[in-house]
Amino acid sequence: MIRIVPVLKIGIILLCTGFVAGCAPKTQYTWGDYGPALYSLYSGDKDLDATALKLQKIIEKGEVKGTVPPGIYAEYGYILLSLGKSGEAITFFQKEKQLYPESTVFMDRMIAAAKIPTAKPSAQIDRPELLAAKDSSHDQTN
Amino acid sequence: MIKPIKPISAFAGLFLLAGCANKAPPADYTALKLENPHSILVVPAVNRSTEVTAPNYYLTTIPVPIVERGYYVFPINMVKRVLEDDGLSDADLVFQGDPTRLGEMFGADAILYVTIERWDARYLVISTTVTVDFSYVLKSGKTGETLWKNQVHLEYTPQTASAGNPIADLVVMAVQAALTKASPDYTPLAITANATAINTPDHGLLPGPRNPQYKAGQ
């Protein structure tokens, strides 16, 4: 029995870190329904407005305590960009960059891409073949 | 917090979680400490499982534990879509490609490649076992060097209809749903597996720069 106890303690920590329902984990950031929002998106939910709304809620809660997680402003900005709202998107890419300077290179690329009126929402890398291995069977069909 | 009123039911679920956190000797953290990455780019997972929906669902579970460990993680969905738009939708190709190009493209200190080895439920006569198995490789975005590796294998065999325990109930629901649904959801188990892989002492990721336990210049 004594040997079991430490295993169980680790288990509880793991479960709580695992964000299981019924468990209120202490997290450094306010994640809200981020996981479920992405899950919905990948389950074929094409309603980007709904996704935007979910991300917006996370941002609102996070801003109260200054705990908006890394990537959330950017994710929101990207959804806005996909909805054609490039001006607003740029605002959120800038927020991401300001709050998390680690994102500077990526956010600068996305801000530049967002400013081009007809560009697809992508980083528009000049030479994609450099990034792939020897296999270059991908066609860039634009 | 799990309610202390029901210690046995809470733990029952755990016992049936036959888990292997890495049983190898403690990891060598020399490279990771030297490189000291602040930001991690997680690329879409390579899929070796039989479930085609696994990589997308897996992706929804990975950012939180790494961020909470103390690293900046690039926006998961945005990265996935940007890679797709730039002709890099094939996870296997990205896995074999040069990490330093990704490091340059995103300004990422390190790239995390996850391979889903297992993501399935096996239906036996009297019981069902859900299995997830992930292997992780973290490579430097500057040099391409491997900084950290881990693997976690988790099997879950629900024994009771409801143990009154959240994770048991979630997995039982997932398993039951799997019998009728095309795309089984093992994300609760994936969440636990990731937490094990990232937080277990001697094998997990070292606390990152944004973690109060981070040791700079170690």
Boltz contact constraints between the chains, C-beta under 6 A:
constraints:
  - contact:
      token1: [A, 8]
      token2: [B, 11]
      max_distance: 6.0
  - contact:
      token1: [A, 11]
      token2: [B, 14]
      max_distance: 6.0
  - contact:
      token1: [A, 12]
      token2: [B, 2]
      max_distance: 6.0
  - contact:
      token1: [A, 14]
      token2: [B, 192]
      max_distance: 6.0
  - contact:
      token1: [A, 14]
      token2: [B, 195]
      max_distance: 6.0
  - contact:
      token1: [A, 14]
      token2: [B, 196]
      max_distance: 6.0
  - contact:
      token1: [A, 15]
      token2: [B, 167]
      max_distance: 6.0
  - contact:
      token1: [A, 17]
      token2: [B, 195]
      max_distance: 6.0
  - contact:
      token1: [A, 18]
      token2: [B, 191]
      max_distance: 6.0
  - contact:
      token1: [A, 18]
      token2: [B, 192]
      max_distance: 6.0
  - contact:
      token1: [A, 18]
      token2: [B, 195]
      max_distance: 6.0
  - contact:
      token1: [A, 19]
      token2: [B, 191]
      max_distance: 6.0
  - contact:
      token1: [A, 20]
      token2: [B, 166]
      max_distance: 6.0
  - contact:
      token1: [A, 20]
      token2: [B, 167]
      max_distance: 6.0
  - contact:
      token1: [A, 21]
      token2: [B, 166]
      max_distance: 6.0
  - contact:
      token1: [A, 22]
      token2: [B, 166]
      max_distance: 6.0
  - contact:
      token1: [A, 27]
      token2: [B, 68]
      max_distance: 6.0
  - contact:
      token1: [A, 28]
      token2: [B, 68]
      max_distance: 6.0
  - contact:
      token1: [A, 31]
      token2: [B, 64]
      max_distance: 6.0
  - contact:
      token1: [A, 35]
      token2: [B, 60]
      max_distance: 6.0
  - contact:
      token1: [A, 38]
      token2: [B, 60]
      max_distance: 6.0
  - contact:
      token1: [A, 38]
      token2: [B, 77]
      max_distance: 6.0
  - contact:
      token1: [A, 39]
      token2: [B, 60]
      max_distance: 6.0
  - contact:
      token1: [A, 42]
      token2: [B, 56]
      max_distance: 6.0
  - contact:
      token1: [A, 69]
      token2: [B, 67]
      max_distance: 6.0
  - contact:
      token1: [A, 70]
      token2: [B, 67]
      max_distance: 6.0
  - contact:
      token1: [A, 70]
      token2: [B, 72]
      max_distance: 6.0
  - contact:
      token1: [A, 70]
      token2: [B, 73]
      max_distance: 6.0
  - contact:
      token1: [A, 71]
      token2: [B, 73]
      max_distance: 6.0
  - contact:
      token1: [A, 71]
      token2: [B, 75]
      max_distance: 6.0
  - contact:
      token1: [A, 74]
      token2: [B, 75]
      max_distance: 6.0
  - contact:
      token1: [A, 74]
      token2: [B, 78]
      max_distance: 6.0
  - contact:
      token1: [A, 75]
      token2: [B, 75]
      max_distance: 6.0
  - contact:
      token1: [A, 75]
      token2: [B, 77]
      max_distance: 6.0
  - contact:
      token1: [A, 75]
      token2: [B, 78]
      max_distance: 6.0
  - contact:
      token1: [A, 78]
      token2: [B, 78]
      max_distance: 6.0
  - contact:
      token1: [A, 100]
      token2: [B, 72]
      max_distance: 6.0
  - contact:
      token1: [A, 102]
      token2: [B, 38]
      max_distance: 6.0
  - contact:
      token1: [A, 102]
      token2: [B, 39]
      max_distance: 6.0
  - contact:
      token1: [A, 102]
      token2: [B, 72]
      max_distance: 6.0
  - contact:
      token1: [A, 105]
      token2: [B, 107]
      max_distance: 6.0
  - contact:
      token1: [A, 106]
      token2: [B, 106]
      max_distance: 6.0
  - contact:
      token1: [A, 106]
      token2: [B, 107]
      max_distance: 6.0
  - contact:
      token1: [A, 120]
      token2: [B, 85]
      max_distance: 6.0
  - contact:
      token1: [A, 122]
      token2: [B, 82]
      max_distance: 6.0
  - contact:
      token1: [A, 122]
      token2: [B, 85]
      max_distance: 6.0
  - contact:
      token1: [A, 122]
      token2: [B, 86]
      max_distance: 6.0
  - contact:
      token1: [A, 123]
      token2: [B, 82]
      max_distance: 6.0
  - contact:
      token1: [A, 125]
      token2: [B, 86]
      max_distance: 6.0
  - contact:
      token1: [A, 128]
      token2: [B, 86]
      max_distance: 6.0
  - contact:
      token1: [A, 128]
      token2: [B, 87]
      max_distance: 6.0
  - contact:
      token1: [A, 130]
      token2: [B, 101]
      max_distance: 6.0
  - contact:
      token1: [A, 131]
      token2: [B, 97]
      max_distance: 6.0
  - contact:
      token1: [A, 131]
      token2: [B, 101]
      max_distance: 6.0
  - contact:
      token1: [A, 132]
      token2: [B, 93]
      max_distance: 6.0
  - contact:
      token1: [A, 132]
      token2: [B, 97]
      max_distance: 6.0
  - contact:
      token1: [A, 133]
      token2: [B, 96]
      max_distance: 6.0
  - contact:
      token1: [A, 133]
      token2: [B, 97]
      max_distance: 6.0
  - contact:
      token1: [A, 138]
      token2: [B, 87]
      max_distance: 6.0
  - contact:
      token1: [A, 140]
      token2: [B, 87]
      max_distance: 6.0
